């Protein structure tokens, strides 16, 4: 009788609440697969899956599940925890979008782009503040960064329409008045997913590009980060806000940026941060960057 009750509970469907407010059937294999994708062994992924299953309750928030997974991974395998926490780490760059813009500029620079941040660019009708002006060979990308600091939100059709319209106005002016030998492109970069209609519109107009979460299939945001190990410092689970803000203000955004820093000199510039705390960060960065 007892074994029957246990089996009945196991087979019972449990719904969780996503960040968007939608209900979704809990699937333990989704946790298993995402942990494997972050570099965990099958054994560790199985451990995480079983541990989370013990804590699942009806309507539990997906953020709670994420934090439980991260807590377990951080105890067992810190390098896996860093990769698993990438999406959350990017959201923790905020609260404003400027840190995200700096982060994206650094990623583009690593891929050979010449970048300029926050440029005022004249269009045919209006003057616009452009988040990033990126140039590579004969291509110029007029880049809009759309940042969200909480899960469940997506870049929608309005964002796509605005980004495209602004690009067209600037392109028209540049072709009329400036260099016609360049290829001009619009680029939308977001740390979340785009809606189906936003993607449909951008693919239809043909002169817009999107880098987002899981889009496109290749060269999406997470793959660009993972290919060159461009993880932000906010992937550290123990990073204090004061330290985070000070580092970002000094353009120290990537974990790999911590490797070559002279913290003895740097600590004198940072109020309220000890040399020991800096050394702990650098040691963690070295361990993660050499094993990730």
C-alpha positions in Angstrom: 0.0 0.0 0.0 2.8 2.4 0.9 4.8 1.6 -2.2 1.6 2.2 -4.2 1.1 5.7 -2.7 4.7 6.6 -3.4 4.4 5.5 -7.0 1.1 7.5 -7.3 2.8 10.6 -6.0 5.7 10.1 -8.4 3.3 9.9 -11.4 1.3 12.9 -10.3 1.6 15.9 -12.6 3.0 19.0 -10.9 2.9 22.4 -12.5 5.4 25.1 -11.8 5.1 28.9 -12.3 7.5 30.4 -14.9 8.9 33.9 -14.5 6.4 35.1 -17.1 3.5 33.9 -14.9 2.7 31.0 -17.2 2.2 27.5 -15.8 4.4 24.7 -17.1 4.4 21.0 -16.3 7.5 20.2 -14.3 9.9 18.0 -16.2 12.9 16.7 -14.3 14.7 15.8 -17.5 14.8 19.4 -18.5 17.0 20.1 -15.4 19.1 17.1 -16.3 19.7 18.3 -19.9 20.5 21.9 -19.0 23.0 20.8 -16.3 24.6 18.4 -18.8 24.8 21.3 -21.3 26.6 23.4 -18.7 29.4 20.7 -18.6 28.3 18.4 -15.8 28.9 14.7 -15.8 25.9 12.4 -16.2 26.4 11.4 -12.5 26.3 15.0 -11.3 23.3 15.8 -13.5 21.5 12.8 -12.1 22.3 14.0 -8.5 21.0 17.5 -9.3 17.8 16.2 -10.8 17.1 13.9 -7.8 17.9 16.7 -5.4 15.5 19.1 -7.1 12.8 16.5 -7.3 12.7 16.2 -3.5 11.9 20.0 -3.2 9.3 20.3 -6.0 5.9 21.6 -4.8 2.9 22.6 -6.9 3.2 26.1 -8.4 6.7 26.6 -7.2 8.4 29.5 -8.9 11.0 28.6 -11.6 13.4 31.1 -10.0 13.4 29.1 -6.8 14.3 26.0 -8.8 17.1 27.8 -10.6 18.6 29.1 -7.3 18.4 25.6 -5.8 20.2 24.1 -8.8 22.9 26.8 -8.6 23.3 26.3 -4.9 23.9 22.6 -5.4 26.2 23.0 -8.3 28.3 25.7 -6.5 28.9 23.2 -3.7 29.8 20.3 -6.1 31.3 21.8 -9.2 31.9 25.6 -9.4 32.9 25.7 -13.1 29.6 24.1 -14.0 27.8 26.5 -11.8 29.4 29.4 -13.6 28.2 28.2 -17.0 24.7 27.3 -15.7 24.3 30.7 -14.1 25.2 32.6 -17.4 21.7 34.0 -18.1 21.2 35.0 -14.4 24.7 36.5 -14.4 23.9 38.8 -17.3 20.7 39.9 -15.7 22.7 40.8 -12.6 24.8 43.3 -14.5 22.1 45.8 -14.0 19.9 47.4 -12.7 20.5 49.8 -15.6 21.3 48.8 -19.2 24.6 50.6 -19.5 26.6 47.8 -18.0 25.0 45.4 -20.5 26.0 47.7 -23.4 29.6 47.7 -22.1 29.5 43.9 -21.9 28.2 43.5 -25.4 30.8 46.0 -26.7 33.5 43.8 -25.1 32.1 40.7 -26.7 32.0 42.3 -30.2 35.5 43.6 -29.7 36.7 40.0 -28.9 35.3 39.0 -32.3 37.3 41.6 -34.2 34.9 44.6 -34.3 35.9 48.1 -33.7 33.4 49.6 -31.4 32.2 53.0 -30.2 29.8 53.3 -27.3 26.9 55.8 -27.0 27.3 57.8 -30.1 25.0 60.5 -31.3 24.4 59.8 -35.0 22.5 62.0 -37.4 19.9 60.4 -39.6 17.9 61.9 -42.5 15.1 63.1 -40.2 16.5 63.0 -36.6 19.6 62.5 -34.5 19.8 59.3 -32.4 21.8 58.1 -29.5 23.2 54.7 -30.7 24.2 52.2 -28.0 27.0 50.7 -30.0 28.5 51.5 -33.4 30.3 48.4 -34.5 32.6 48.1 -37.6 34.3 45.1 -39.1 35.9 45.2 -42.6 33.4 47.1 -44.8 30.4 46.4 -42.6 28.9 48.9 -40.1 26.4 47.7 -37.5 24.0 50.3 -35.9 23.4 48.4 -32.7 20.5 48.6 -30.2 21.0 46.8 -26.9 17.8 45.7 -25.2 18.5 44.7 -21.6 16.1 43.1 -19.1 17.1 42.6 -15.4 14.4 40.1 -14.6 13.3 36.9 -16.3 10.1 36.3 -18.2 10.3 39.4 -20.5 11.0 39.3 -24.3 11.9 41.7 -27.0 8.7 42.2 -29.0 7.6 43.5 -32.4 7.7 47.1 -31.1 11.4 46.8 -30.3 12.1 45.3 -33.7 10.1 48.1 -35.5 11.8 50.9 -33.6 15.3 49.5 -34.2 14.6 49.0 -37.9 13.1 52.4 -38.4 15.9 54.2 -36.7 18.4 52.2 -38.7 16.7 53.1 -42.0 16.8 56.8 -41.2 20.5 56.7 -40.4 21.3 54.6 -43.4 19.5 57.0 -45.7 21.5 59.9 -44.4 24.8 58.1 -44.6 24.3 56.9 -48.2 23.2 60.3 -49.3 25.9 62.4 -47.5 28.7 60.1 -46.4 30.6 56.9 -47.5 28.6 54.7 -49.9 31.2 51.9 -50.0 30.2 50.5 -46.6 27.5 47.9 -46.0 25.1 49.2 -43.4 23.2 46.9 -41.1 21.0 47.1 -38.1 21.7 44.9 -35.1 19.5 44.2 -32.1 21.2 42.5 -29.1 19.1 41.3 -26.2 19.8 39.1 -23.2 16.4 37.4 -23.4 14.4 35.8 -26.2 12.5 37.6 -28.9 8.9 37.0 -29.6 7.9 34.9 -32.7 6.5 38.0 -34.5 9.7 40.1 -33.7 11.8 37.4 -35.3 9.4 37.0 -38.2 9.6 40.8 -38.9 13.4 41.0 -38.7 13.9 38.0 -41.0 11.4 39.5 -43.4 13.0 42.9 -43.8 16.4 41.3 -44.4 18.8 44.0 -43.4 18.5 43.5 -39.6 20.4 41.1 -37.4 19.5 39.8 -34.0 21.7 38.3 -31.3 19.5 37.0 -28.5 19.1 34.1 -26.1 18.9 30.9 -28.2 18.6 32.9 -31.4 19.9 32.4 -34.0 20.7 28.7 -33.8 24.4 29.5 -34.2 26.2 32.6 -33.1 23.5 33.4 -30.5 24.4 35.3 -27.3 25.3 32.3 -25.2 27.3 30.6 -27.9 29.3 33.8 -28.6 30.1 34.0 -24.9 31.0 30.3 -24.4 33.2 30.0 -27.5 35.6 32.6 -26.1 34.9 32.1 -22.4 33.5 35.7 -22.0 31.6 35.1 -18.8 30.7 38.2 -16.8 32.0 38.6 -13.2 28.3 38.5 -12.1 28.4 34.8 -12.7 30.3 34.5 -9.4 27.6 33.5 -6.8 29.5 35.2 -3.9 30.1 38.6 -5.5 28.9 41.5 -3.3 27.0 44.3 -5.0 29.6 46.9 -3.9 32.4 44.9 -5.4 30.4 44.3 -8.6 29.5 48.0 -9.1 33.1 49.1 -8.4 34.6 46.6 -10.9 32.1 47.4 -13.6 32.6 51.1 -13.1 36.3 50.4 -13.9 35.5 48.4 -17.0 36.3 45.1 -15.3 33.3 43.1 -16.5 34.7 39.8 -17.8 36.0 37.1 -15.4 39.1 36.8 -17.5 39.8 40.5 -16.9 40.5 39.6 -13.3 43.5 37.4 -14.2 46.1 40.0 -15.0 45.1 42.7 -12.5 47.4 44.0 -9.8 45.0 44.0 -6.9 47.5 45.4 -4.4 47.5 48.6 -6.5 43.8 48.4 -7.4 42.6 47.9 -3.9 43.8 51.3 -2.9 41.3 52.8 -5.4 38.3 50.8 -4.2 36.7 52.0 -1.0 35.4 49.2 1.2 37.0 46.3 -0.6 39.9 44.5 1.0 43.0 43.0 -0.7 41.9 39.6 0.6 38.5 39.9 -1.2 40.3 40.9 -4.4 42.7 37.9 -4.0 39.7 35.6 -3.5 38.2 36.8 -6.7 41.4 36.4 -8.7 42.0 32.9 -7.4 38.4 31.9 -8.3 38.8 33.5 -11.7 42.0 31.6 -12.4 40.5 28.3 -11.3 37.4 28.8 -13.4 39.0 30.2 -16.5 41.6 27.3 -16.7 39.0 24.6 -16.2 35.8 25.9 -17.8 
